[in-house]
Each structure stands twice: as C-alpha cells, then as structure tokens.
Amino acid sequence: MSLTPTILPKSDVLVVALSARALAASARRSGLGVTALDLFADADTAAMADRCLALPSRRVRLPGLALRRALAAPDLRGVPLVYGAGFEDRPELLAALERDRPVLGNAAGTVARLKDPFAFAALLARLGIPHPEIATSPPDDGVGWLVKRAGASGGGHIRPAGRRSHPLPAGHYLQRRMPGRPVSLLFLADGRRVLPVGFSRQWMAPAPRQPFRYGGAVGPLPVAPIHEGFAAAMTAAVSRIAAEVGLVGLNSADFLAGPGGWCLLEINPRPGATLDLFDRPPMPGLLGLHMAACAGDLPKALPPLAGCRAAMVVYARTPVLLDSRMRWPDWTADRPCTPAHIPAGAPLCTVLADAADPAEARRVAGRRAWELFRRHSLAEAA
C-alpha cells in the first residue's frame, strides 16, 4: 500500500452556497479550478469540482462552525471565495469569512443593509422606487398581507397573514400583497454601473403550508412580455440602487409586473438560481464575469442568447428511495448521490429544457419531469 499522500489540485476559487452546483458549473465554464462546499454534495457537483465537501446540517441552513472548519484546511487558506444563496440572513458569518480570505462579492455590510426589510424599504422610498408596503402588524385583519422571514430565500417561508392577534415569529415581517407576475433581472455591477444579463420569469410549486414555494424559472424573456417601458424603468431602478450601495458582481432583482405597473420586491446581492438560464454559449462563463466585475471590470456588452431555457425544481411528494440503479438523464441537474433517501417535500432534482420561447421551454421541462417519474417509477413523488 502506498503511503504517498494524495496531493489535491490547488483550486482557483471556492464556491459556497446552500447548493453550489450552478456556481461550480460556471467556474468550470470560466476555466477555473473549483472547490465546492454546500449541504448536498450532489453527484454532478462532485463531478465538476476538484473537491466537493458536504456541510452537515439538520436544517436548510449553512452551519457556520462546520463551514469555518472546512475552510481552515491548509490547502484552502487564502483561496478566494464566491458565495451564493445561504448568507442573506447570516451577514455575521460572511463578515467572519471576510477576515480570513478574499471574498469576491458584496461585503457583509451591504448584504445586511439590503436584506433588512425596513432599511431596504427606506432606501427605495428615498430613491423613489415602487415597493410594497411593509409592517410589523397589519392595519386590518390580515387580509391582503403576506408574512415573510427576513433574509430567507426560495419562497417556502412565505405565507398569507392571519389575524392581527397572532404575533409574528421573531425575524418575520409583513408585506402587502401586490398584483403582477414575478419577473427577475440578473445583472452585473462594478460598484457604480450595471450591465443587464437578462430577465426571467419565475413560477411557484405550492405545497401544504408552503403556498409560495419556488418552482422554477425560464429565460431570457423577450422584452415584449414585460413591456419595454417597464423593462427600462426596472433596469434604471437597479442602476440607482447599485450606485447607492456599491453593488458588485452578479446580483438579481425580483419584481412584480402587471398591466398597472411594477414594483421591486428585493435585491439578491449574490449569484442565484437563474445562473442555469444564462450561463450557456455564447455567453462567457458568468462566474468569471462575476469575479472580474468585483474587481471593477465590466464588459462593454454581452452576446445575445438564442432561445430560452427553463429550470424546474422537482419535489418529492412522498419519501423516495434512490438506489444505485438510478440513471439520471442529461437534462437533469442537482442529482443526489445514490443510494439516497429523499424526504417528502424535499427537492429531488432540477430539470432543464431549451426551446424557442419561454412557454415551450416550460412545457418541455414539465414533460421531462413526468418522463423522469415514469422511467424510474417515481410517479408517486410527482
């Protein structure tokens, strides 16, 4: 038996998120060596990364102590870090990471400012940007209001408000319901200016006690479904915010848009779920563009993408046992290592589909999800 120690390749970048698969894929497209740390260590994440480490957690939350211990490995010291979803309600953890290594993205103080709902609402009011009213208690019996958890993502935390006599849980707030369809803008920023990457549309996958759970997204959207004037105004609003708070790198802005107008719901100050829609040829690797933008370098323009892509999250409705015979189609992502037990309500995988327009891309993704269930006898999880 050889006693020669295994020498791992030196990574160019660390990516850390609740799920780091899309970031790892983008790093590879950008020609970077990557170490991925997340909660799942899915099979496709591991296949793309030089190293893929699972962070043990009993909840869908990044475990701060385990993360810091993993990052203390000698060969990871000083390696730049790019973060995705999971730090919006953990600015103190992000600040601790910033003390140990270069963090390529928005600073912890910027994240805290944008994810504090009342500070964010005050900023939008000062900049004259439409935003839903927020409160700590509704002025009526709760009709027309939503309860949200500050700093949360994914939509599973959102629910209709109850009567005023029911106190809000700690860390939650109320937001008035507004008309319109969800629209998101992915954009690059260099601390002063922004460069739009593209608009996308999201949909929900309602579940018991989670009526606003995230279901997927499709994009890029042509401007016509949004309204050309709205698209320009949304982009201008994002530009004002970016200049005000010094946003850098890849970010996204979530809006509601309808016939009567639009409003801004939130800024996600990090790369997000819509990477899957836009990080494809002829677009350069978006993680590379993110890192360059963090250093103040924005490209003059980005190449247009042909067609649309849908990314649909497939959830298990009942517990699913995946064994080693499972063969994932090429159009799936976030593939659990087998054997695996997927609890009811947990994500099973992501289905991707390309088509000429947004409606067809979403239809193809839905058909592929059912094909996955049929082929692998998972119909009870649909």
Secondary structure as UniProt FT lines:
FT   STRAND          13..16
FT   HELIX           21..29
FT   TURN            30..31
FT   STRAND          34..38
FT   HELIX           43..48
FT   STRAND          51..54
FT   HELIX           64..71
FT   HELIX           74..76
FT   TURN            77..78
FT   STRAND          81..83
FT   TURN            85..86
FT   TURN            88..89
FT   HELIX           91..100
FT   HELIX           108..115
FT   HELIX           117..127
FT   STRAND          134..135
FT   TURN            143..144
FT   STRAND          145..149
FT   TURN            150..151
FT   TURN            156..157
FT   STRAND          159..160
FT   TURN            164..165
FT   TURN            170..171
FT   STRAND          172..176
FT   STRAND          181..190
FT   STRAND          194..204
FT   TURN            208..209
FT   TURN            211..212
FT   STRAND          214..219
FT   TURN            224..226
FT   HELIX           228..245
FT   STRAND          248..258
FT   TURN            259..260
FT   STRAND          261..268
FT   TURN            273..274
FT   HELIX           275..278
FT   TURN            281..282
FT   HELIX           286..294
FT   TURN            295..296
FT   STRAND          308..315
FT   STRAND          320..322
FT   TURN            324..325
FT   TURN            330..331
FT   STRAND          332..333
FT   STRAND          340..342
FT   TURN            344..345
FT   STRAND          347..355
FT   HELIX           358..375
FT   TURN            376..377
FT   HELIX           379..381
//
